[in-house]
Amino acid sequence: MIARRVFYSGRVQGVGFRYAVKQLAAGYEVSGWVKNLPDGRVELLAISREAGELQDFLEELRENSAVAHHIKEVEDQEVAPVPQGIAGFSITKD
């Protein structure tokens, strides 16, 4: 399992960003969550069994998605996968 935590800055809140991420994730073998942060950024945790699949998902979001033009800055870091795993992809508030 490979996991990445990504923070997106720009006009990423109030434009359907989280919904677009969830819809895009449905086309990939990824699980995780996306949420708004109080500082105006959006945080994404994405997990996949295949590094290539995860990379393709993140590139599609950043370069070709319906919300790509709202992204001004990306902070991407590899993290340890959640031991219990996460099923599916969700929008969360916590």
Buried (B, 14 or more C-beta within 10 A) or exposed (E): BBBBBBBBBBBBBEBEBBEBBBEBBEEBBBBBBBBBEEEEBBBBBBBBEEEEBBBBBBEBBBEEBBBBEBBEEBEEEEEEBEEEEBEEBBEEEE
